[in-house]
Amino acid sequence: MASKDSYGIVEWYGNGNGHRCGYCKSSNGNISDGMWAHALTVQNYQDLIDRGWRRSGKYCYKPLMNKTCCPHYTIKMEALNFRMNKSHKKIIKQVNKYLIHGIKPGEVKGQDQDVARDAPHSEAGNVPEGETPTVDIKGETTLGVENTATSSIQIPKPETVKDSAMDIVKSEDATKSKKEIRKGEGADPNKPPCRKAKDIRIEMKKKKLLAAGKDPQEVEEMFQKKSNPTDGVKSLEDYLNEPSNTDNCAHKLEIKLVRSNPRSQEFEDSFKESHSVYHSYQMKIHGDPPSKPSEAQYTRFLCDSPLEKYQMSIHHEDESDCDISQFENFLVDSPLKETKGEDKTHGRVSMGYGSFHQHYILDGKIIAVGVVDILPNCISSVYLYYHPDYSFLALGTYTALQEIAFTRSLNKMDQELKYYYMGYYIHSCPKMVYKGQYYPSFLLCPETYTWQPIEKCRPKLDQNRYSRLAPDGVEDENLNVPDDQITVLYMRQLMNYAIYTQLNPKAKDAKAVKKYSQLVGKKVAPNMMLFRSG
C-alpha cells in the first residue's frame, strides 16, 4: 500500500438537518451530505466533482438531489470547442473599449449575473455550527472552537429598475388629426423590401470593384469566400488580446496567477489589497455590515492553507513550523495538496496543480480576484469577488471568459486538461440558468454520474426539478465498493475497512461507511483515507 502522503484524508459527516436555501429562500429545504477534507490530492478532487461533489473551503458537500429543494446539477463546458454568443462578444468589446479608449459602457441595470458565481458559499451548509474537526497527532478526533463556513451569503435582490417617464406634448390639432391605428396588413408590395445594411455595403463594394475593371467571377468568388462562416472568424483569444495588441491604451489590465495553497510570497504581499476588494464587495453586493468581512473572516473564507494543518496532524510538525494560528476555512482554505508541474502523472502544467487566485490588476490596482482549482482534467471555478466600482465592466462574465481562455492555454501543456467547470447549474433558479449559455455544456446525471448535453436535459428539467438525465439502461459503474477497497485511517495506521472491522469488531459504522463509499465512488474510496476513531 502506498504511503499516507499519496492519499487524501477526510472525516465523514453524512447528512444533517435541512438548512436555509439561498435560491428559493426555503428555511430548511437545502439538504446535502458532507465531509471534512483535511487534505485531498488533485486527482481525489477531480474524481469527487465528477460524482457531484463540490468544496467550500475544506468542507466538501454533495446535495441530496432527490430531497433538496433546488437540485444542483454539476455543469462543465468543453473549453476547446467553446462558442461565444453575442452577449459574450458584447461584454468583451465593452471592456476592450474601456481599456483602449477609456470609454465606460452604460451602467449595468438590475442584478448582474456575475453574483451567481459565488454560489458555493450559500450552497454548502451542513457543517455543525462552531465545530471544526481536526485530527491530532495521536489519531484522535477533537473539535476545535473555530466557526465553520455554515452561514449563507445573502444573494442580493435585483435592483429595481425605474423606467424614466417621457413627457409627450401634443398640440390640439395633432390630437384631432390622430389617425385610427389599423392592424398590419404586411409589407407594402409597391415598395422595395427592406435590406440589411451589411448587404447594401457588400453590393456597393462589388460595384466599385467591377467599375475598376475587376473580373465579375473573381469578385463573386472573393465575397463568397468572405461569407464562409469558418474563415476569418475571430477566436475568444483574439477578442481578449485586442488591448495587448494595441499601442497607447488608456488603461492597462494584467492578470496574475498566484498560488494560494501553500501561500506564495506574491499571495502574502497582496493579501491586504485583496482583502480590501473583498471587504468592499461583501458590503456592497451582499449587504454585509462593515465588521463582518474582517481579515479573520476573509482568511477563513478565502485564504487559509490546509496543507500546514495536514503536516501537523500526519507528519507531527510543530504549529510554529506551519505558521498557522487557527484552523480556518473556505476558499483558499483549500484541502488540495500542491502538485508540481513536473509531475508526469498529471502532465506538465508549468504552475502545477492545486488552488490559485487570479488577480485582475487594472493600472496597478487589484479590481477583481477569481479563485480557481487547477485539476488534472479541468479548471474548476470556485469564487469571484470584485470591487463594486467596476461592476460596469460585467466582471463576472468577463472573468469567466478569461478562465475559459486560460483552460485552453493549459491544454497546450496538458492535453487531458480541457474542461471548464462552473460549479452547479440550478434549472429552477433564474439567476443560475445563464451557465447553460456557455456552449457546449454538459450536466452530470445524479443517478449514473455520466455527462449529458444540456440541450437534452432541459426538457426533462422543465417537467421536474429533479430528474435522471441519462438514457435508460445506463447504470453507475462505480457505485458498489468492496470493503477491502475502502481505505481508512485508524490508530494512525492506513488499512482497508475489512481489516478495520476485524480489529474493531464492535464498530457500528458499517451503514455510514457504505453510504460514504457509494457517494465517493470506486475510484476515490481506495485512494482517500476515511478517518475512524473507533
N, C-alpha and C positions, 0 to 999 in steps of 0.2 A: 504494500500500500504506500502511496506517495506521502511525502512529509506534509505537516499541517500547513506549511506556507503556501501550498498549491491549492488549498481549499478555502471556501468562504466559511463563515460561521454565523449562525442565526439562532434566535430564540423564537419559538412559535407562540403566538397569541391566540390564534383562532378568531372566531367572530364574536364580537361583543354586542351590546345593545345598539339599536339604531341611533344615529345622530343627525344633526341638522344638515339638510341638503342646501348647498349654495346655489342650486339651479332652480328647483321648483319651490324652495323655501319650506319644504316639509320639516317639521320639528324633529322627527325620528325616522325618516324613511331611507336615509343613506346607510346601507349596511355593507360591510366588507370583511374579509378575512385579512389578517395581518401578521407580520413577524418583524422582529427587530434584527437588522443586519449589522453585526459588529464589523464584518468585512465581507466583501464579495470580490471574486475575480471578474474581470470584464466579460468573460465567457459565461459565468454564472448569471450575470445580469442580462446579457443578451438572450439567454435561454429563458429567463424568467419573463421578460417583456413579451417574448413570443408565446407566452401562455397567459397573457393578460395582466401581468403584474406591473406595478409602477412604484417608484420610490419617492418618498417625501423626506428628504434627508436620509437618515438611516432606517427609517420606518418604511417597510415595503408592504403594500396593500393590494388586494385584488377584490374588486366589487363582487358581491354576491348577486350575480346578474339576474337570476330569476326572482329575486326578492327585493332588490334595491329599487327605489322609486324612479330613478333616472339611469337606466343601464348605460354603462361606459364601455364602448367598443374601441379596442386598441386600433389605431389607424397608422398606416405607413404609406409613404409615397415613393415611387420609383424615380429617384433623382435623375438618373441618366436619360430618361425619356420624358422628363418634365416639360409640359407645355404651358406657357404663360397665357392668361386670358387678358382681356382688355383692361380690367381693373388693375392687374399686376403691372402692366406696362405703364399705365397712367401714373401709378404711385411712384415707380422708378423715375419716370420723366419729371415728376414734380420735385422729387428730391434732387435730381441732377440739375434742374433749373435753379434750385436754391443754391446748390454747391457752385455751379459755374457762374451764374449771373447775380446771385444774391436775392432773387425774387421769391418771396414766400407764396406758396399756394394758398387758396382760400381756406379759411378756418374750417376744420372738420366739424360738422354738426352732428349732434347726438353722440352716442357712445361709440367709440372706436372699437372694432372687433379685436384690436390688439389685446385688450384686457383679458380676453378669454385664454390667452397663452399662459397665464399664471394659475391655471386651474388646479395643478397638483396640490396647492396649499389647502384648497377647500374640498378636494376630493378625499384626501386621507383623513381619517378621524377616529379610528378605534384604539389609539394609544391611550392607556389608562392615564387619567389626569394626575399630574405631579409625579409620575414614576418614570425613571429611565433605567432600563435593565443594563447591568454590567456583569461581567464575569471576572471575579478576582483571580489572583494567581493560584489559588488553591482549587479553582474549578467550581466554586460555589456561587450560586446566584445571589446577588444583592441588589437592592433597589436604591438608586440614587434619589436625590431630592429635587433634581432639576426638572423643570416643567417641559413636557414634550410638545411636539407641534400638533396639538389637538384643536386649537382654536381655528375657526374658519375665517378666512378673509372675506369681508363683505364685498360682494361684487356690486359695483355701483349701478344705480338705476340709470337708464338712458336719460340724457339731458332732455328737458322739454324744449322742443323747437317751436318758437313762436313765429308764425307767419306774419310778416310785416304787411299791414293793410295799405292798399294804394287808393288814394282819393281820386276818383274819376269824376271830373266836372264836365257835365254835358250841357250844352245850350238847349234852350226850349225848342228851338227849331229842329235841332238834331234829334231830340226825343220824339218829336211829332213825325219826323221823316223816317223813324226807325222801321226797317222792313221786317216783316214776319219771317222767322227762320224756318226754312223748309228742310225736310230730310234730304240727305245726299242722294244724288242720282248717278254717282260715278263720275269718272273723268269726262271732261268736255271733248267729244270726238273731233271738234273743229280746231282744237289746239294741239300742238306737238306734245308728246309725252315728256314727263319730267326726266331729267338725266342727272346722273351723279357728276359732281364737279371733277372727279378723277377721270371719268370717261371723256369729258369735254377737253381736259388738258391733254390726254393721250391723242385725241383727234387733232388738236392744234399742232402738237409736235410732229405727227405724221405729215400734216400738210406742209410744215416748214421743211422737213426732210425731202419730201417729194419736190417741193419748189426749188430746193438746192440741187436737184438733179440725181437724187439717190434712186436706186432701182426699187420699184414697188415691192417686189418679192423679198428683197433684202430688208426693207423697212418692216414688213409684216413679220418676218422671222425674228427680227430684233425685239419687237414688242411682245411676240408670243413667248419668247424666252424670259422676258421680264415678268410676264404674268404667271410663270410657273411658280407655285407656292413653295417649292423646295429650294429654289435658287434665290440667293441674296437675302434670306431671312435672318434677321439679327437674333443671336442667341441671348440667353439670360446674361451671360458674361459680357457680351457686347454692350448691353444696356447698362449693367452695373459699372463697367470700366470706363464709361464715357468721360466722367470727370478726370480720372487719372490720365487720360489721353488728351486732355485739353490744357493749354497753357493759360496762365494768369487767371485761375479760378478765384471766385470771390471768397470761397470757404474751402478748407481742406479737411476731408474726413479720412481718418485712419481706423483700421480695425486690427486690434492687437489681441492675440490669444495668450492668456496667462493660465498656468496650471494652478488649480485651487486645492488639489489633493495629491501629494502633500503640497503645502503652500510654497509657491516660488517667491523669490525676492521681489519680482515685479508685482506680484499679488499683494505682498506686505506693504510695499511702497505706495500702492494705490488704494489701500484699504479705507482711509479716511475719506477720500474723494468719492469712492464707490458708495460708501455708506451715506454720504450727503445726498447723492442722487436717489438712493433707496428711501431715505427719510422723506424727501420731497414727494416721491412717487406715492408712498403709502398714505401720506396726509392728503394729497390732492385727489388721487384716483380712488383710494379705498376709504377715505374719510377717517383715518386713524387719528387719535389725539397725539399731540407732539411728543408725549412721553412714551408712547408705545413703540415706535420704530427706533428704539435706542440701539447703541452699538452692541449691547449684550443680546438683544432680540435679533438684530441683524446677523450676529455671529451664529446664534442658534439656527436661524432660518436659512442662512446662505453661506456661511464661511468656515465652520469647523471641519477639521480633518478627522476621519475615523481611524486612519492608519496608525496614528500615535497611540490611541487607546488600545488598539489591537496589539501593538507592540508591547504595551504594559501587561495586558492580560495573558497573552500567549508566550511572549518572549521575556517576561519578567523584568523589563527595563523600568528604571525609576521615572516617576512622573516628571521630574525636572528635565530628564533627557528628552521627553516628548514635548515639553513646553506647552502644557495644557492645564488650565485651572479648573475646568468643569467639563462634564460630558455633554456638550451642546449639540444641537441637531438642526437639520434641514438641508438646504440645497447644496451648499458647499460642504456641509456636514455629510459628506458622501461616504457610503460604505465601499466604494470601488477602490481596489488596490491599483497603484500605479503600475502600468505595464510599459516598458521601454519600447521604443520604435524598432530596435534591432531584434526584438523577439520574433523569431521566424514563424512561431505558431500563429501570429496574427499579422503577418505581412511586415511592411517596412514603413509605417507611418512615422514621419520624422519626429513629431512631437510626442509620440507614444499614445497610449490609450488611457482612459480614465475620465476624471471630471475637470472641466475647464470653465473659465469665464472669458467671454469675448467682449472686449471693451470697444465701444464705438466712441472715438475721440474726435470731436469737432473743434478745429482751431486750438488744439492743445488741451481741451477740456472734455472729460468723460460726460456724455449725454445719455448713454444707454449701456446696459450690461445684459448680455444674453448668457444664460447658464446652460451648458451642454455637456452631455456624456458622449465621448468618442468610444464606440464599441466595435467589435470585430466586423459586424455587418452593417452598421448604421451610425448616423449621428442622431442621438435622442435629444430633442429639445425639452429642457426641464423648466425653465422660467425666464421671464424677461421683465426688467424694470427700466424705466427711462425718466428723464427729467420732464415734468409736465410742461415746461416752457417750449418743448419741442414736439408736442403732440400733433402739431400741424403737419408734421412730416409722415404721419401714419407709420410710426416706427415698428409697430407690431408686425405688420405685413412686410415692411421693407427688410427688417432683420430676418424674418423667415426666409425671404428670397435670398438673402446673403448666406444663410445657413444651408440652403439647398445648393447654392454655388460652391460653398465650402465642401459639402459632401461630394460633389462632382470632382473637385480638385483632389480630395483624398483618395478617390477611386483610382487616380493615376498612380498612386503609390501602392494601394492595396485593392485589387480588383474585386475582392469579396465585400468591400465596404461600398454599398451602392444605394442604400435606402435612407430616407429621412423620416424619423418617427415624430409624430406631432402630439403624442400623448393619447388622449381619449376623444373619441367622436361621440357626441350625445345627440341623437337624432331628434329627441323630444325637446331639446333646448335650442331656440333660435340663435343664441349667441355662439353656439359651438358648431353649427351646421356649416359655417364658412370653411371649415377644414376640408370638407369634401370638394372644395373648388380647386384644390391643387391636384392636377391630373398628371399621371394616373395614380389613383389612390386605392387602397385595399383595406378591408375591415377583417378583423380576426373573429372567426366563428367561436362563440363562447362554449360550444359543446365538443367540437372536433379540433379546435386550435389550428385550423387551416385558413389561409388567406383567400378572401373572395373580393372580386372587383366591386367597388362601391355602387356602381350603376345597377348591379344585380341585387344589391342588398336594400336599396331604397324602397322598392315596392313592398317588401316584407316588413320593413320598419314603419312604413306608413300605416300598415294594418295593426301592428302590435309593437309596443315599446321593446319588449324582449322577443327575440326570435332566433331560432337556429338559422345560420346563414349558409352553411354548406349543403350541397345536394344530398338527397337520401342515399344511403349506402356508404357514406364516408364516416369513419369512426376515429376516435382519438387513439393513436398508436402508442402514446406514451403514458397512458393512464395508470396501468397496474404495475407497481414496482415491488419485486420480491423483497422480503425483509433483509436478505443478505446483500441487497444493493442500496439500502438506505444507510447512509453514513451518519454516525452520531459521535459526539464528544462527551465522554463520561469519565469522571475522575481523572481529568487531564489526559485521557487516552483516546485515541482515534480508533473506532471499531465500527462494525456494521450492527444494525439493530437486532439481528438474530443472536449475536454474541451478547449484546447488552441485555436481552431478556433472560439469557442463561445466567448472567452474573447478577441480575436483579429480578428474580422471579416474582417478586411482589409488586412490581411496577404495574400501574393501572393506566398506562398512557397509550395502549395499543390503538384505540379508536382515534385519538388525536394524531398520532404518528401516521396512521393510514390516510387520514384526510390530508395531512401535510404532504405526504408523498404523492398523492394523486393530483394535488393542486400545483406542486412544483414540477412534477413530471419525471419521467425515466431518465432524461438527460441530466437533470440537475441533482436529483436525490443522491446519486453516488459521489458527486463532486462538491458537496456542500455539507458542512458539519452541523447537524442539529444538536444544540446543547441540551443535555439531560442532567438534571441534578440528582436524580434518584428515583 
